[in-house]
Each structure stands twice: as structure tokens, then as C-alpha cells.
Amino acid sequence: MSIKDKNTWDEHWAQLENSFFNNVSKTLNKYFPQDGIFVDCGSGTSQTAVKIIKKDKNLIALDISYSILEYAQKNINIMDSFVNADIFKLPFKNSSINGIWNLGVMEHFDLKEINQILNEFNRVLKKDGIFIAFWPARYGPVNILFSTLGFLLNKNFFPDEPSQIKSKKWLENIIIKNNHFKLIKFKISIINMFIYNIINLKKK
């Protein structure tokens, strides 16, 4: 990486510290206990972790992309380990994880796959373990704008998102069918410009 590239990314991360990633970390700090093992499932560049209050947390970045994990390992110091693995087959023992989170992940799977993912989260989470998802709403103004532009320009701005949240009831039906979690919080975040709903699930 050249000095120019480094300076560009340093500026990028500085901007992120003042962006909606701050709100993500505030949510994680509020609902995750101060100690335990926590996994960002679908971590990407691990930006969501930049403002987490570490305390005695063991933070794991997990992603299917090895190259993005390499990048994150070089640029995000807060994570304790980086795991290249599939979200459908997590390399953790049963009931060994205190919390899981992700941002911009769940909407990329269909309902059958979401159920499989929740089953796997249930397997690895401890009793009363928490899953926090930042999950975009289908009818949020930002998503409507990009959908309209994509239609007019015949362009996909994002990978397929078959499962953007349609309503709270839509989400509750998924949880009821899965039967491993209870919904603790459903919040439409104004700070996040309506891009993501904040979903807090607790293992039964």
C-alpha cells in the first residue's frame, strides 16, 4: 500500500468515526454485556466495530471473503481474531458465543436461507445470547431512491437483496416460524437516515 493509499484510507476511517457506524457501535455497546465472545457474522471490512467499548469482550470478525479479512486485519485493531468461514456453517462449538451482529447481511438471503442462518446462530449462541442485525427496510426512502434510479438507469447499485424488511409483522412471522428467538427490539433508526432497521433478537 502506498503512502497516498494509506492517507486516503486513514481519512476514510476518520470519516466513518463520525458516520452512522457510530450509531451501530452505540447499539452494540448498549445491548451486549461487557464480557464474552462476540462475532460479526459477515464482517466485511469490520467498520462496525470501530467504536465498540472493548472491556473484556473477545471480538471475532467472520467473513466468507479471505481478501476482505486480510484488509480488515491490517486496518481494524479492535478485533481479536479474523475467521474465514461460511455463515451457514460456523466453526464454533454449541452454546459458546455470547452475541452475534451484522450490518447489511441478512437481506441478501431468501427466507429459507435466513431460517438456516438463524438455526446456526441458535446452535452457537449461549442461552439468552443476543443477535443484533442492522437490516434495511424495503420502503425506506433511501432504498426507494436507489431502487427507482436503478430501474430508470437499468443498473444494480447493490447485490440482490430479496429480503429487505417489509414490516415488523413480516419479521415477526420469520421469528415465529424459526421458534429459537424472541424479538427484543425493532427500531427504525432516524440517525441512520432510515437505511437500516435495528433488530435485536434473544435466544430463548
N, CA, C and O of each residue as an XYZ file, in Angstrom:
816
protein
N       0.855     -1.193      0.000
C       0.000      0.000      0.000
C       0.887      1.239      0.000
O       1.784      1.341      0.836
N       0.666      2.170     -0.901
C       1.468      3.379     -0.990
C       1.073      4.363      0.105
O       0.025      4.215      0.734
N       1.927      5.383      0.331
C       1.616      6.413      1.321
C       0.327      7.135      0.948
O      -0.481      7.474      1.813
N       0.144      7.366     -0.357
C      -1.077      8.026     -0.819
C      -2.308      7.189     -0.484
O      -3.317      7.711     -0.009
N      -2.212      5.875     -0.738
C      -3.326      4.990     -0.417
C      -3.596      4.969      1.079
O      -4.746      4.994      1.517
N      -2.510      4.924      1.860
C      -2.668      4.891      3.311
C      -3.378      6.144      3.807
O      -4.284      6.067      4.637
N      -2.960      7.296      3.295
C      -3.577      8.551      3.717
C      -5.054      8.599      3.327
O      -5.892      9.114      4.069
N      -5.353      8.055      2.156
C      -6.746      8.032      1.699
C      -7.601      7.194      2.626
O      -8.699      7.601      3.004
N      -7.093      6.006      3.000
C      -7.869      5.136      3.886
C      -7.931      5.679      5.304
O      -8.943      5.517      5.985
N      -6.843      6.331      5.762
C      -6.870      6.954      7.086
C      -7.970      8.008      7.152
O      -8.690      8.108      8.145
N      -8.092      8.793      6.081
C      -9.146      9.807      6.012
C     -10.517      9.143      5.976
O     -11.470      9.619      6.592
N     -10.601      8.019      5.233
C     -11.866      7.292      5.134
C     -12.327      6.807      6.502
O     -13.491      6.973      6.866
N     -11.395      6.197      7.273
C     -11.779      5.681      8.589
C     -12.141      6.813      9.533
O     -13.046      6.669     10.355
N     -11.434      7.955      9.422
C     -11.756      9.100     10.276
C     -13.171      9.589     10.014
O     -13.888      9.965     10.942
N     -13.567      9.583      8.756
C     -14.920      9.996      8.411
C     -15.945      8.996      8.952
O     -17.021      9.380      9.409
N     -15.599      7.727      8.894
C     -16.515      6.701      9.390
C     -16.788      6.860     10.879
O     -17.881      6.551     11.352
N     -15.784      7.348     11.622
C     -15.958      7.517     13.060
C     -17.054      8.523     13.372
O     -17.619      8.516     14.466
N     -17.356      9.390     12.405
C     -18.408     10.383     12.607
C     -19.650     10.055     11.797
O     -20.530     10.902     11.641
N     -19.731      8.848     11.285
C     -20.847      8.453     10.433
C     -21.819      7.597     11.220
O     -21.740      7.507     12.445
N     -22.757      6.956     10.484
C     -23.745      6.130     11.181
C     -23.131      4.889     11.806
O     -23.815      4.190     12.552
N     -21.851      4.584     11.527
C     -21.215      3.460     12.217
C     -21.103      3.742     13.710
O     -21.051      2.815     14.519
N     -21.064      5.036     14.078
C     -21.097      5.378     15.496
C     -22.382      4.876     16.139
O     -22.366      4.357     17.255
N     -23.486      5.032     15.434
C     -24.771      4.585     15.970
C     -24.826      3.075     16.093
O     -25.427      2.543     17.027
N     -24.192      2.374     15.140
C     -24.103      0.919     15.216
C     -23.387      0.508     16.502
O     -23.874     -0.338     17.252
N     -22.239      1.110     16.746
C     -21.463      0.759     17.932
C     -22.188      1.114     19.216
O     -22.085      0.383     20.201
N     -22.926      2.233     19.227
C     -23.710      2.598     20.412
C     -24.733      1.517     20.732
O     -24.956      1.184     21.896
N     -25.350      0.975     19.691
C     -26.334     -0.099     19.894
C     -25.667     -1.343     20.459
O     -26.185     -1.961     21.389
N     -24.525     -1.713     19.903
C     -23.813     -2.898     20.395
C     -23.347     -2.694     21.829
O     -23.437     -3.607     22.649
N     -22.848     -1.500     22.134
C     -22.401     -1.212     23.497
C     -23.555     -1.277     24.491
O     -23.363     -1.665     25.643
N     -24.733     -0.905     24.055
C     -25.905     -0.877     24.938
C     -26.419     -2.277     25.250
O     -26.781     -2.561     26.392
N     -26.456     -3.153     24.254
C     -27.140     -4.436     24.420
C     -26.206     -5.624     24.656
O     -26.651     -6.646     25.177
N     -24.944     -5.522     24.295
C     -24.016     -6.612     24.577
C     -23.438     -6.448     25.976
O     -23.126     -5.330     26.385
N     -23.287     -7.552     26.722
C     -22.627     -7.458     28.031
C     -21.155     -7.054     27.870
O     -20.609     -7.055     26.767
N     -20.536     -6.712     28.993
C     -19.173     -6.175     28.948
C     -18.121     -7.243     28.694
O     -16.990     -6.928     28.323
N     -18.486     -8.498     28.890
C     -17.506     -9.546     28.659
C     -18.159    -10.702     27.901
O     -19.378    -10.871     27.915
N     -17.306    -11.493     27.235
C     -17.794    -12.627     26.465
C     -17.218    -12.631     25.062
O     -16.350    -11.829     24.718
N     -17.724    -13.556     24.264
C     -17.263    -13.720     22.881
C     -18.362    -13.232     21.947
O     -19.518    -13.644     22.053
N     -17.980    -12.346     21.027
C     -18.946    -11.723     20.129
C     -18.423    -11.791     18.697
O     -17.247    -11.535     18.438
N     -19.325    -12.144     17.762
C     -18.914    -12.401     16.377
C     -19.680    -11.489     15.424
O     -20.907    -11.397     15.469
N     -18.924    -10.825     14.569
C     -19.514    -10.059     13.462
C     -19.623    -11.025     12.285
O     -18.636    -11.269     11.591
N     -20.815    -11.576     12.056
C     -21.017    -12.599     11.030
C     -21.353    -11.944      9.690
O     -22.479    -11.502      9.462
N     -20.362    -11.893      8.823
C     -20.468    -11.153      7.575
C     -19.809     -9.805      7.775
O     -20.375     -8.764      7.440
N     -18.601     -9.837      8.328
C     -17.948     -8.636      8.860
C     -17.463     -7.661      7.800
O     -17.363     -6.462      8.058
N     -17.156     -8.174      6.589
C     -16.597     -7.266      5.586
C     -15.340     -6.613      6.114
O     -14.430     -7.300      6.578
N     -15.278     -5.270      6.050
C     -14.089     -4.536      6.494
C     -14.058     -4.302      7.996
O     -13.129     -3.668      8.497
N     -15.055     -4.798      8.728
C     -15.141     -4.667     10.191
C     -15.327     -3.225     10.664
O     -14.984     -2.894     11.799
N     -15.864     -2.377      9.804
C     -16.086     -0.987     10.174
C     -17.041     -0.849     11.350
O     -16.928      0.093     12.135
N     -17.987     -1.787     11.478
C     -18.998     -1.664     12.533
C     -18.397     -1.772     13.928
O     -19.052     -1.435     14.914
N     -17.157     -2.239     14.019
C     -16.553     -2.463     15.333
C     -15.703     -1.293     15.824
O     -15.198     -1.332     16.946
N     -15.534     -0.250     15.001
C     -14.517      0.763     15.306
C     -14.745      1.493     16.617
O     -13.784      1.969     17.222
N     -16.003      1.597     17.084
C     -16.288      2.347     18.303
C     -16.847      1.463     19.428
O     -17.400      1.972     20.403
N     -16.704      0.158     19.289
C     -17.174     -0.717     20.367
C     -16.297     -0.512     21.603
O     -15.072     -0.435     21.508
N     -16.955     -0.426     22.771
C     -16.205     -0.359     24.030
C     -15.738     -1.772     24.363
O     -16.548     -2.667     24.604
N     -14.430     -1.957     24.371
C     -13.861     -3.304     24.402
C     -14.113     -4.035     25.721
O     -14.573     -5.177     25.718
N     -13.814     -3.381     26.852
C     -13.911     -4.041     28.163
C     -13.240     -5.422     28.079
O     -12.075     -5.524     27.695
N     -13.984     -6.488     28.443
C     -13.451     -7.854     28.393
C     -14.075     -8.650     27.248
O     -14.194     -9.873     27.323
N     -14.463     -7.958     26.209
C     -15.049     -8.632     25.049
C     -13.954     -9.236     24.178
O     -12.903     -8.636     23.955
N     -14.232    -10.431     23.698
C     -13.401    -11.061     22.667
C     -14.162    -10.911     21.352
O     -15.215    -11.522     21.171
N     -13.634    -10.105     20.435
C     -14.345     -9.759     19.204
C     -13.773    -10.516     18.016
O     -12.567    -10.500     17.770
N     -14.663    -11.180     17.283
C     -14.260    -12.006     16.140
C     -14.911    -11.478     14.867
O     -16.125    -11.278     14.819
N     -14.108    -11.256     13.854
C     -14.618    -10.892     12.528
C     -14.686    -12.159     11.688
O     -13.688    -12.861     11.532
N     -15.866    -12.449     11.147
C     -16.048    -13.655     10.338
C     -16.639    -13.263      8.984
O     -17.649    -12.562      8.911
N     -15.998    -13.724      7.928
C     -16.491    -13.426      6.584
C     -16.062    -14.547      5.645
O     -15.068    -15.232      5.886
N     -16.830    -14.721      4.569
C     -16.510    -15.756      3.585
C     -15.403    -15.308      2.645
O     -14.798    -16.130      1.958
N     -15.132    -13.992      2.610
C     -14.101    -13.437      1.730
C     -12.776    -13.329      2.480
O     -12.651    -12.561      3.433
N     -11.807    -14.096      2.044
C     -10.485    -14.065      2.684
C      -9.791    -12.728      2.465
O      -9.137    -12.209      3.370
N      -9.932    -12.171      1.270
C      -9.233    -10.924      0.951
C      -9.738     -9.759      1.793
O      -8.945     -8.911      2.204
N     -11.047     -9.700      2.059
C     -11.578     -8.598      2.858
C     -11.147     -8.744      4.308
O     -10.957     -7.744      5.000
N     -10.990     -9.981      4.776
C     -10.489    -10.199      6.128
C      -9.033     -9.759      6.254
O      -8.631     -9.203      7.275
N      -8.256    -10.011      5.218
C      -6.867     -9.549      5.210
C      -6.805     -8.041      5.326
O      -5.996     -7.493      6.075
N      -7.675     -7.375      4.572
C      -7.723     -5.921      4.618
C      -8.108     -5.451      6.014
O      -7.468     -4.557      6.568
N      -9.154     -6.052      6.587
C      -9.619     -5.654      7.908
C      -8.543     -5.875      8.968
O      -8.380     -5.064      9.880
N      -7.823     -6.968      8.837
C      -6.782     -7.278      9.821
C      -5.683     -6.214      9.827
O      -5.073     -5.949     10.863
N      -5.440     -5.617      8.683
C      -4.420     -4.571      8.581
C      -4.910     -3.214      9.076
O      -4.101     -2.362      9.444
N      -6.230     -3.004      9.089
C      -6.751     -1.659      9.324
C      -7.616     -1.507     10.564
O      -7.814     -0.385     11.031
N      -8.142     -2.610     11.119
C      -9.011     -2.541     12.291
C      -8.325     -3.248     13.450
O      -8.176     -4.470     13.438
N      -7.910     -2.479     14.449
C      -7.109     -3.037     15.535
C      -7.939     -3.650     16.663
O      -7.410     -4.404     17.479
N      -9.218     -3.337     16.714
C     -10.021     -3.750     17.866
C     -10.384     -5.239     17.847
O     -10.646     -5.821     18.899
N     -10.402     -5.856     16.663
C     -10.804     -7.257     16.573
C      -9.705     -8.174     17.112
O      -8.518     -7.936     16.886
N     -10.113     -9.219     17.824
C      -9.143    -10.162     18.395
C      -8.731    -11.242     17.412
O      -7.603    -11.732     17.452
N      -9.658    -11.615     16.524
C      -9.322    -12.647     15.540
C     -10.189    -12.491     14.300
O     -11.251    -11.868     14.320
N      -9.693    -13.084     13.221
C     -10.359    -12.994     11.916
C     -10.536    -14.403     11.380
O      -9.569    -15.152     11.238
N     -11.792    -14.761     11.082
C     -12.117    -16.136     10.712
C     -12.741    -16.162      9.320
O     -13.747    -15.503      9.058
N     -12.126    -16.932      8.445
C     -12.646    -17.115      7.086
C     -13.577    -18.322      7.101
O     -13.117    -19.464      7.136
N     -14.898    -18.068      7.075
C     -15.856    -19.163      7.203
C     -17.198    -18.766      6.601
O     -17.447    -17.606      6.273
N     -18.048    -19.775      6.469
C     -19.379    -19.625      5.891
C     -20.386    -19.375      7.018
O     -20.362    -20.066      8.036
N     -21.266    -18.390      6.837
C     -22.266    -18.060      7.843
C     -23.243    -19.216      8.090
O     -23.872    -19.282      9.147
N     -23.372    -20.135      7.109
C     -24.261    -21.288      7.265
C     -23.619    -22.420      8.074
O     -24.303    -23.347      8.507
N     -22.309    -22.333      8.272
C     -21.597    -23.404      8.967
C     -20.502    -22.780      9.817
O     -19.329    -22.798      9.446
N     -20.890    -22.235     10.947
C     -19.957    -21.506     11.796
C     -19.010    -22.455     12.517
O     -19.442    -23.494     13.017
N     -17.732    -22.117     12.577
C     -16.730    -23.005     13.177
C     -16.617    -22.831     14.698
O     -15.514    -22.724     15.234
N     -17.763    -22.803     15.387
C     -17.774    -22.615     16.830
C     -18.558    -23.747     17.493
O     -19.447    -24.339     16.882
N     -18.226    -24.034     18.724
C     -18.914    -25.081     19.471
C     -20.337    -24.637     19.829
O     -20.644    -23.445     19.844
N     -21.180    -25.601     20.110
C     -22.537    -25.304     20.560
C     -22.508    -24.440     21.826
O     -21.705    -24.671     22.730
N     -23.383    -23.456     21.873
C     -23.567    -22.611     23.069
C     -22.261    -22.014     23.576
O     -21.977    -22.046     24.773
N     -21.468    -21.471     22.656
C     -20.157    -20.934     23.024
C     -20.017    -19.426     22.795
O     -19.006    -18.837     23.178
N     -21.019    -18.799     22.176
C     -20.927    -17.393     21.784
C     -21.957    -16.572     22.561
O     -23.101    -16.991     22.734
N     -21.530    -15.396     23.025
C     -22.446    -14.531     23.789
C     -23.295    -13.626     22.900
O     -24.429    -13.293     23.246
N     -22.745    -13.233     21.762
C     -23.502    -12.335     20.901
C     -23.009    -12.371     19.468
O     -21.840    -12.648     19.201
N     -23.916    -12.087     18.557
C     -23.623    -12.024     17.124
C     -24.224    -10.729     16.592
O     -25.294    -10.307     17.031
N     -23.538    -10.107     15.654
C     -24.124     -8.959     14.976
C     -23.705     -8.952     13.510
O     -22.724     -9.587     13.123
N     -24.465     -8.223     12.711
C     -24.047     -7.930     11.340
C     -24.827     -6.737     10.794
O     -25.896     -6.386     11.292
N     -24.272     -6.139      9.779
C     -24.879     -4.993      9.118
C     -24.898     -5.239      7.621
O     -23.867     -5.533      7.016
N     -26.091     -5.115      7.023
C     -26.193     -5.261      5.566
C     -25.905     -6.674      5.099
O     -25.278     -6.866      4.057
N     -26.354     -7.665      5.854
C     -26.077     -9.063      5.525
C     -27.353     -9.854      5.264
O     -27.484    -10.505      4.228
N     -28.289     -9.797      6.200
C     -29.450    -10.688      6.160
C     -30.322    -10.496      4.925
O     -30.942    -11.448      4.451
N     -30.375     -9.291      4.410
C     -31.249     -9.008      3.258
C     -30.803     -9.691      1.973
O     -31.561     -9.747      1.005
N     -29.576    -10.210      1.955
C     -29.045    -10.842      0.741
C     -29.445    -12.316      0.617
O     -29.074    -12.980     -0.351
N     -30.205    -12.830      1.600
C     -30.619    -14.232      1.595
C     -32.136    -14.334      1.477
O     -32.867    -13.434      1.892
N     -32.596    -15.445      0.904
C     -34.046    -15.651      0.837
C     -34.536    -16.197      2.179
O     -33.732    -16.457      3.075
N     -35.846    -16.371      2.318
C     -36.425    -16.733      3.611
C     -35.948    -18.103      4.109
O     -35.722    -18.293      5.304
N     -35.801    -19.041      3.189
C     -35.304    -20.362      3.579
C     -33.879    -20.264      4.126
O     -33.547    -20.894      5.130
N     -33.055    -19.480      3.465
C     -31.664    -19.311      3.903
C     -31.600    -18.562      5.229
O     -30.772    -18.880      6.083
N     -32.468    -17.570      5.405
C     -32.496    -16.835      6.669
C     -32.825    -17.783      7.823
O     -32.229    -17.690      8.896
N     -33.760    -18.679      7.604
C     -34.103    -19.664      8.629
C     -32.904    -20.558      8.957
O     -32.666    -20.874     10.123
N     -32.154    -20.962      7.937
C     -30.964    -21.779      8.154
C     -29.913    -21.008      8.953
O     -29.259    -21.564      9.836
N     -29.761    -19.731      8.635
C     -28.790    -18.897      9.352
C     -29.191    -18.743     10.817
O     -28.354    -18.863     11.710
N     -30.471    -18.478     11.058
C     -30.943    -18.340     12.434
C     -30.774    -19.649     13.211
O     -30.469    -19.628     14.403
N     -30.970    -20.775     12.541
C     -30.731    -22.072     13.190
C     -29.275    -22.212     13.604
O     -28.971    -22.715     14.685
N     -28.387    -21.767     12.743
C     -26.955    -21.864     13.049
C     -26.575    -20.890     14.167
O     -25.771    -21.227     15.036
N     -27.148    -19.692     14.146
C     -26.910    -18.751     15.239
C     -27.410    -19.329     16.562
O     -26.751    -19.206     17.594
N     -28.573    -19.956     16.517
C     -29.126    -20.594     17.711
C     -28.184    -21.668     18.251
O     -28.006    -21.801     19.462
N     -27.591    -22.423     17.352
C     -26.691    -23.506     17.776
C     -25.502    -22.964     18.560
O     -25.139    -23.523     19.595
N     -24.892    -21.883     18.078
C     -23.633    -21.419     18.679
C     -23.847    -20.432     19.826
O     -22.959    -20.263     20.661
N     -25.012    -19.775     19.880
C     -25.250    -18.809     20.946
C     -25.551    -19.498     22.273
O     -26.185    -20.552     22.315
N     -25.088    -18.887     23.341
C     -25.442    -19.350     24.672
C     -26.894    -19.002     24.966
O     -27.490    -18.191     24.257
N     -27.468    -19.601     25.997
C     -28.828    -19.252     26.416
C     -28.889    -17.748     26.699
O     -28.008    -17.194     27.356
N     -29.926    -17.107     26.200
C     -30.098    -15.652     26.305
C     -29.065    -14.871     25.488
O     -28.926    -13.659     25.652
N     -28.340    -15.574     24.605
C     -27.428    -14.890     23.698
C     -28.189    -13.949     22.767
O     -29.370    -14.155     22.491
N     -27.508    -12.928     22.294
C     -28.159    -11.861     21.529
C     -27.656    -11.824     20.092
O     -26.462    -11.960     19.828
N     -28.587    -11.637     19.179
C     -28.250    -11.371     17.775
C     -28.803    -10.000     17.408
O     -30.008     -9.768     17.498
N     -27.925     -9.095     16.993
C     -28.327     -7.758     16.576
C     -28.045     -7.610     15.085
O     -26.914     -7.779     14.630
N     -29.095     -7.293     14.336
C     -28.964     -7.114     12.885
C     -29.347     -5.695     12.507
O     -30.347     -5.155     12.980
N     -28.537     -5.105     11.649
C     -28.866     -3.822     11.036
C     -29.319     -4.170      9.621
O     -28.507     -4.461      8.743
N     -30.629     -4.134      9.426
C     -31.287     -4.809      8.303
C     -32.135     -3.784      7.546
O     -33.060     -3.222      8.133
N     -31.859     -3.525      6.290
C     -32.551     -2.445      5.575
C     -34.028     -2.718      5.337
O     -34.452     -3.859      5.153
N     -34.792     -1.640      5.347
C     -36.227     -1.707      5.091
C     -36.506     -1.495      3.602
O     -35.911     -0.635      2.953
N     -37.412     -2.292      3.095
C     -37.763     -2.194      1.678
C     -38.334     -0.819      1.334
O     -38.106     -0.301      0.240
N     -39.072     -0.237      2.269
C     -39.767      1.014      1.987
C     -39.088      2.232      2.617
O     -39.699      3.295      2.735
N     -37.820      2.075      3.021
C     -37.084      3.237      3.496
C     -36.817      4.190      2.343
O     -36.618      3.733      1.218
N     -36.803      5.506      2.581
C     -36.659      6.474      1.497
C     -35.373      6.327      0.695
O     -35.370      6.512     -0.522
N     -34.281      5.994      1.378
C     -33.014      5.842      0.662
C     -33.064      4.640     -0.280
O     -32.603      4.714     -1.420
N     -33.630      3.531      0.208
C     -33.724      2.334     -0.628
C     -34.698      2.537     -1.784
O     -34.470      2.033     -2.884
N     -35.778      3.271     -1.540
C     -36.713      3.584     -2.623
C     -36.021      4.425     -3.690
O     -36.218      4.206     -4.885
N     -35.208      5.390     -3.253
C     -34.481      6.245     -4.195
C     -33.564      5.424     -5.091
O     -33.574      5.586     -6.311
N     -32.762      4.532     -4.475
C     -31.826      3.742     -5.277
C     -32.550      2.720     -6.153
O     -32.101      2.422     -7.260
N     -33.663      2.187     -5.662
C     -34.448      1.260     -6.484
C     -34.995      1.962     -7.713
O     -34.982      1.409     -8.813
N     -35.478      3.192     -7.522
C     -36.023      3.971     -8.639
C     -34.928      4.314     -9.629
O     -35.105      4.165    -10.838
N     -33.792      4.776     -9.115
C     -32.667      5.103    -10.000
C     -32.180      3.870    -10.750
O     -31.861      3.938    -11.937
N     -32.128      2.742    -10.044
C     -31.700      1.502    -10.687
C     -32.624      1.097    -11.818
O     -32.175      0.640    -12.870
N     -33.928      1.268    -11.592
C     -34.910      0.947    -12.628
C     -34.750      1.870    -13.835
O     -34.764      1.412    -14.978
N     -34.598      3.174    -13.576
C     -34.501      4.152    -14.661
C     -33.200      4.012    -15.457
O     -33.169      4.207    -16.673
N     -32.132      3.672    -14.740
C     -30.821      3.586    -15.381
C     -30.445      2.163    -15.779
O     -29.387      1.928    -16.363
N     -31.341      1.203    -15.450
C     -31.075     -0.211    -15.722
C     -29.741     -0.630    -15.107
O     -28.884     -1.220    -15.766
N     -29.595     -0.305    -13.824
C     -28.333     -0.541    -13.132
C     -28.606     -1.048    -11.723
O     -29.502     -0.548    -11.043
N     -27.836     -2.040    -11.283
C     -27.917     -2.530     -9.911
C     -26.844     -1.844     -9.077
O     -25.651     -2.026     -9.320
N     -27.269     -1.055     -8.095
C     -26.313     -0.368     -7.237
C     -25.773     -1.295     -6.154
O     -24.675     -1.076     -5.643
N     -26.534     -2.326     -5.800
C     -26.137     -3.259     -4.752
C     -26.390     -4.682     -5.227
O     -27.172     -4.896     -6.153
N     -25.723     -5.675     -4.590
C     -26.079     -7.077     -4.870
C     -27.553     -7.318     -4.551
O     -28.186     -6.522     -3.856
N     -28.091     -8.422     -5.066
C     -29.509     -8.719     -4.850
C     -29.863     -8.701     -3.363
O     -29.117     -9.206     -2.524
N     -31.012     -8.110     -3.058
C     -31.496     -8.018     -1.686
C     -32.950     -8.501     -1.637
O     -33.868     -7.689     -1.526
N     -33.162     -9.821     -1.720
C     -34.533    -10.350     -1.783
C     -35.310    -10.227     -0.477
O     -36.529    -10.401     -0.469
N     -34.629     -9.931      0.620
C     -35.308     -9.966      1.923
C     -35.125     -8.667      2.713
O     -34.849     -8.696      3.912
N     -35.279     -7.536      2.036
C     -35.380     -6.295      2.785
C     -36.645     -6.356      3.643
O     -37.654     -6.930      3.233
N     -36.583     -5.765      4.825
C     -37.711     -5.855      5.754
C     -38.918     -5.087      5.216
O     -38.828     -3.903      4.891
N     -40.034     -5.782      5.132
C     -41.266     -5.180      4.608
C     -42.087     -4.524      5.716
O     -42.755     -3.514      5.492
N     -42.030     -5.108      6.912
C     -42.769     -4.574      8.053
C     -42.320     -5.335      9.301
O     -41.634     -6.353      9.213
N     -42.721     -4.818     10.461
C     -42.424     -5.521     11.705
C     -43.127     -6.875     11.717
O     -42.563     -7.865     12.183
N     -44.354     -6.919     11.208
C     -45.108     -8.167     11.161
C     -44.417     -9.205     10.293
O     -44.400    -10.388     10.633
N     -43.851     -8.775      9.179
C     -43.108     -9.664      8.277
C     -41.949    -10.315      9.024
O     -41.715    -11.516      8.899
N     -41.223     -9.506      9.806
C     -40.105    -10.028     10.588
C     -40.592    -10.975     11.672
O     -39.999    -12.031     11.889
N     -41.667    -10.603     12.354
C     -42.192    -11.447     13.427
C     -42.602    -12.819     12.903
O     -42.438    -13.820     13.600
N     -43.127    -12.874     11.697
C     -43.502    -14.170     11.103
C     -42.282    -15.056     10.892
O     -42.354    -16.270     11.082
N     -41.168    -14.460     10.501
C     -39.927    -15.222     10.333
C     -39.482    -15.797     11.674
O     -39.096    -16.962     11.763
N     -39.541    -14.972     12.711
C     -39.101    -15.391     14.045
C     -40.008    -16.476     14.609
O     -39.536    -17.444     15.204
N     -41.315    -16.308     14.418
C     -42.281    -17.307     14.908
C     -42.031    -18.663     14.254
O     -42.059    -19.695     14.924
N     -41.789    -18.657     12.952
C     -41.549    -19.914     12.234
C     -40.235    -20.553     12.670
O     -40.128    -21.777     12.742
N     -39.240    -19.724     12.960
C     -37.956    -20.272     13.389
C     -38.033    -20.820     14.815
O     -37.519    -21.900     15.106
N     -38.685    -20.057     15.699
C     -39.010    -20.508     17.060
C     -37.811    -20.628     17.994
O     -37.935    -21.225     19.064
N     -36.661    -20.084     17.628
C     -35.495    -20.131     18.503
C     -35.230    -18.799     19.198
O     -34.468    -18.739     20.162
N     -35.857    -17.738     18.711
C     -35.566    -16.398     19.205
C     -36.840    -15.649     19.572
O     -37.928    -15.967     19.091
N     -36.683    -14.656     20.428
C     -37.760    -13.714     20.687
C     -37.271    -12.306     20.330
O     -36.103    -11.971     20.527
N     -38.181    -11.501     19.808
C     -37.845    -10.153     19.380
C     -37.812     -9.225     20.587
O     -38.821     -9.046     21.269
N     -36.645     -8.635     20.849
C     -36.480     -7.723     21.978
C     -36.700     -6.282     21.535
O     -37.278     -5.481     22.269
N     -36.238     -5.959     20.337
C     -36.351     -4.579     19.870
C     -36.431     -4.538     18.348
O     -35.724     -5.260     17.646
N     -37.312     -3.674     17.867
C     -37.413     -3.372     16.439
C     -37.444     -1.859     16.329
O     -38.400     -1.218     16.766
N     -36.401     -1.288     15.748
C     -36.280      0.172     15.721
C     -35.937      0.652     14.319
O     -35.028      0.132     13.672
N     -36.678      1.651     13.864
C     -36.331      2.345     12.626
C     -35.450      3.515     13.026
O     -35.901      4.432     13.712
N     -34.190      3.486     12.595
C     -33.226      4.463     13.063
C     -33.237      5.726     12.202
O     -32.870      5.693     11.027
N     -33.660      6.833     12.802
C     -33.631      8.115     12.104
C     -32.192      8.548     11.872
O     -31.869      9.124     10.833
N     -31.321      8.265     12.854
C     -29.912      8.647     12.734
C     -29.283      8.002     11.508
O     -28.432      8.600     10.850
N     -29.706      6.781     11.207
C     -29.177      6.066     10.044
C     -29.916      6.419      8.767
O     -29.828      5.701      7.771
N     -30.649      7.534      8.796
C     -31.328      8.029      7.602
C     -32.298      7.001      7.037
O     -32.498      6.910      5.826
N     -32.907      6.215      7.958
C     -33.901      5.210      7.572
C     -33.321      4.089      6.702
O     -34.075      3.319      6.106
N     -32.006      3.991      6.626
C     -31.406      2.963      5.781
C     -31.583      1.584      6.412
O     -31.950      0.622      5.737
N     -31.316      1.503      7.723
C     -31.370      0.215      8.405
C     -32.373      0.223      9.554
O     -32.485      1.206     10.287
N     -33.098     -0.880      9.703
C     -33.824     -1.155     10.928
C     -32.873     -1.860     11.887
O     -32.020     -2.642     11.468
N     -33.028     -1.576     13.168
C     -32.217     -2.243     14.183
C     -33.058     -3.363     14.795
O     -34.102     -3.120     15.400
N     -32.580     -4.590     14.622
C     -33.305     -5.778     15.082
C     -32.503     -6.443     16.194
O     -31.343     -6.809     16.000
N     -33.127     -6.598     17.358
C     -32.463     -7.232     18.492
C     -33.228     -8.502     18.850
O     -34.375     -8.437     19.292
N     -32.595     -9.651     18.660
C     -33.192    -10.944     18.972
C     -32.441    -11.608     20.108
O     -31.215    -11.524     20.181
N     -33.173    -12.267     20.995
C     -32.552    -13.013     22.099
C     -32.920    -14.483     21.969
O     -34.073    -14.832     21.714
N     -31.926    -15.329     22.147
C     -32.158    -16.767     22.112
C     -33.030    -17.178     23.279
O     -32.800    -16.754     24.412
N     -34.037    -18.005     23.008
C     -34.940    -18.462     24.060
C     -34.234    -19.443     25.009
O     -34.846    -19.932     25.959
